[in-house]
Structures are given as C-alpha cells and as structure tokens.
Amino acid sequence: MQKKYLCRVISLNKDAENTQKLISDLTTQGINADVFDAVDGRDGEPSLERGEYFRDTLAMIRHGKRLTNSELGCYLSHFRAVKQAYDEGYEYACLFEDDVVIESLFGDVFKVLLEKDLDMVRLMSLKLRKRKVLGPLFDKHCLVRQERGGLGAQAYLLNRTGMKKFLDYGCGIYEPVDKVFDHFFLFDLNVFAVEPHVAFELLHETSVAKRPPVHSDSPNLWHRLMFHPVKLWFSLCRHIYRLRHRQAFLDAEMPDASISKTTRKH
C-alpha cells in the first residue's frame, strides 16, 4: 500500500532554476513534490511562532553565540516544513534544500525506504563516519547506520515517529538544524543513511544557506565555566545511547570507496 508522504523543496525562490529542476526530476522518478517557502532571515531576525522558543543560555555555552538570522531562517524552514507534514497527518516527510541534485535511482531507493518505517534517513551527508552496513536497498545502494552525526540537512526522510521526536526537541532553538540531527542521541532519534548517497549538492550556495555571524553577543564567565560540564553531559548522553544500541553499531567501519559526488564531502 502506498505510504502517505509529503516531499518538499525548501527555497526562497520557487522559480529558481535548480528548484524547478529538482521538482521536475522528482516528478520524473514518480515522486510528487512541491516547494516550501523558506523563512527569510536575510534582512532581520525572523519572528517565532507559537511553541518555538530560544534556548539562548545553551547556545552561548555550547557555541559562544546565538544563531545568525540566516541560520535561524534555515532552522525555522526545516522545523515548520516538518511540522506541517506532521500536523497534516503524513506518514513521511522528505525534505530537500534547493541546491540538491538527485541520482538516477533516487525514486527506486525512496520507495524501498517508505516500507522500512525508520525515524530518519539521511539521503546525503557531508561527513565521513564509521558506519555499520545493514543491508541492500536497491541496486548498488544500501542502508547504513553511522556512529556519529553525518553533518548536513540537504536531503533527508523522516517517518512520523522521527517527526515527533524532532518537533518535541527542536522547538527549543540553540544551534543550526543539521547540528540538532547530529545530536540525535539527546532525543533518541534513530538515524540511518543511504550509501552511496542518492543526492548531492551543487557548488553554488543554497538560498537558505548560513551566513557569517552578525550578533555581537559573546559568552560571559558563567557560559565559559559551564562549557566543559555541558560538553561532558553531551558526551555522556552519546555513550549511553551507543550502549543502548550497541548491536546497531557493532563492527562499524569507515567506507572504503567514494560514496558521494558532493565536493565538500570529507
């Protein structure tokens, strides 16, 4: 039975060439997709909506600064796109940033993933990590589970459980959205990935990209004193998560070949 999914391209310009190409390519591969109007942070701090709030103390402790306006716009774009999918009763949300190109077998892999009911699947990522290969998906592509965060939020799939976990935790804003996904162990989000990747990013900048910091805030003495205890807490949470899911990461190893066309992959 066909799963009910919402597939959207997050973009500040729905008529941009690659945005429209991505929509067209998805349609060609049998996936219904449209554009989600990104939250614009280029000209000022975006307003929060009901249920969204800042965790400024944690932001200063962990990162020494608040999110820039553009980072906040990017964050809210992802958060609200997921919220819309969840509130409208979709079983899956598949989101892309507008600088992404999909591979020729994307649609076939996507359909297999819809039957697996996984919290989150990164369809591409920017960081090479040790991972455990779990099994084939379609043709040359397989499902893997990375020990640590793969970095990036350019293309991913969430089921309803994953959406709910992200919405419950992510409503408190303190770091970029891809870092939230990398810190999956803090809110028990089970994250998987496709290898080789079924999407890659273009060289030019996405319309929802992060820009250099504009805030003049700096951490005070309390923030600096709390940095190492909070970092230790994050590390402890990660190790507890790994212990609870030890079978899922058993025999993890680094990939031995190129798994992506993304230039920034490292």
N, C-alpha and C positions, 0 to 999 in steps of 0.2 A: 504494500500500500504506500502511495506517495506521501512522504512526510511534508508537513506544512512548514515552509521556511520563508524567511524574508532576507533577500540578498540586496545589499545597497552599496553604492559607491559614495563615500564621503567627499564632498567637493564644495569649494566656494564659488566655483564657476561651472554650472551644469552643462554649458555649451563648449567647454574646453575640449580640444581635440582628443586628448587621451582619455578623458572621462567618457566621451561618446564612443570612442573605440572600445573601451573596456566593456561598456554596456552592450555594444554590438557583438563583441567576441563571446561574452557570456550567453547572450541570446542564441548565437550560432551553435553553442555547445549544449543547448537545451535548458539553460538556467534563466529563469525570469529575474530581472534585476532592474533597479531604478536608482535615482540619485537622492541622497540625503543631504539637504542643505547644511553645510558645516557652520558651526558657530564661529563668527568672525572676531578675532582678538587683535587685529592689526591696528585698530585706531582707538583702543581703550580696553579696559577690563570688562569682559562680558558679565552680565548680571546672572546671578544664580537663581535657580527656580526652587520651588518647594521641595524639601528633602535633601537638597545639596548644601554642603557647608564646607568651610575651610578648616583644616587642621594645621594652623599656622605654626604652633609650637613644635609639632613633629616635623614640619617642613624645615624649620630653622635648625633643629637638632640634626636631622639626617642629611640635609643638603645645603645648609647655610644660607638658604634663600627661599622665597616663595616662587611659585610658578610664574613665568612671564605671561603676559597677556596672550601671546600666541600659543604657548603651551597650554594655557587654560582653555583657549578656544578649541584646540585639538582634543583635549581631555573631555570637555563637555560634548563635543561632537560624537565621540565614541560612546560615551555614557548614555546620552539621550537616544542615540540610534538603537542601542541595546534595550533601553527602557521601553521605547516604542514597540519593538518586536515582542518584548515580554508582556506588556500591557495588552497587546492585541492578540495574545494567545498563540503566537507562533511557537513551534517546537524547536526551531533553529533560527539563529541569526548569523548570517555570513556577511562580513564587512570588509571593505577594501578602502584604502586611501587612493587618491586619484593619480598616483604616479606608478601604478602597478600594471604589469602585463601578465596574462595567464598563459600557461603552457597548453599544448595541443590536447593533452589528456586530462585537463582540469575537470571537465564535466564528468568523465567516467569515474575519476577518483572521488569527486564530490558526491556522486550518487551512492558509492560504497560507504562513504563516511556517514551519510544520513541514516544508515542502518545500524551504526555502531553505538549511537547514543553516548557520546563522550562529552565530558564537561567542556573542554576546549581543545581545538586542534589548530596549531599554527600552520598555515599553508605556505609560509616562508618565514625566515628569521634572519637575523644579522650576525649572530654569534655562533661559532662552532663550539659545541659542547659534547662531553661524553654522553652517550645515549645507549639505550637498550633497544634492539630491533625486535618488534613484537610480531611482525608477520606481514605478508603481502596485502596490498590493496587492489591495484590494477596494473597490469603490465609490469613495468620496471619499478613502480612506486610501492613503498612500504610504509607501515606505521611504526613510529619510534617514540620513545619517551626519554626526554632529556633530564639529566640530573639537576641542572640549574637552568635559569631563565635564558631563552634564546634571543632576547632583545628584538624589539620592533613590534609595531602593531599595523603593518601594512596590509595584511590579509590573514583572516582567521575565522573560525567557525565555533559557535557556542551552542550547546543544547540548553533546554530550559533550566536545568539544574545549574549549569555554568553561568547562565544569565543572572539567575537569582543570587548566586554567591558573589558575582561581580557587583551587582547593584547594591546589595546589602553592605559590602565592604567599601566599594568605590564611591559611595555618596559622600564620604569624608575625604576631601581633596588635599593632598600634600606632596605629591610627586607626579611626574609625567605618566600617562596611561600605560605605556609599554613597561615602565618600571613596576606598576601595580601587577601586571601579568607575570613579570619576573619574580615577584614576591608571592607567588601562588601558595606557598607554604603557610602564609599568615592567615589565609581564609579557606584552606582545604580545597583549593581549586586543582583538579587533576588535569594537567596539561600534557598534550601529545603533539606530535609534529609529523609532517609528511616528508619523506626523503626518497629520491631527490625532490626538491621543492616544486610545487605546481604553479608558483607565481614568482615573479622577480620585479624589482623596482628599476625605473629608468634613472638616468643620470641627472635629469633636471629635478628641481625641487618641487615637492608636492605643495598644493595651495594651502594645506593645513600644517605646514612644517613649523618646527620650533625655530625661534629666532633668539639672538643674544639677549641676555638679561637686561631689563630696564629698571628693575626695582633697586633702590639704594639701601634697602634693609640689609643689615648684617647681624650675624649671631652675637648674642650677648654672652656674658660669662656663664650664666646658667645653661644656655644652649651648648656651649663648648664643654662644660663639665659633664653634661648628660650624653654627649656623643658616643663615647665608648660603652657605657652601660646599655644604651639603646641598641647600638650595633651588636653587642653581645646577645641581647634579647632576640634580635632578628636571627642571629646565627643559631641560637638555641632552638628557636622555632623551626628553622630549616632542618636541623639534625633530628629533631623529634619527628618531623614529617617523613624524613628519609627512613627513620627506624620503623615507623608505622607502615610504610610502603616498601620495605626493603626488598621484597620479592620482585617488585615492579622495576627496580633499578639494578638487580643482580646481573653481574657480568657486563655492565655498561662499558663501552669503549668509544674512542673517537672514530669518526668516519675516515675511511682510508682513500676516499676519492672526492672529487668536486661534487657538491650536492646542490649548487645554485648558480644562476647566471648573474646574481646581484653583485655589482662591483665592490660594494662596501663589505661583503661577507668576509669575516676574519675569525 
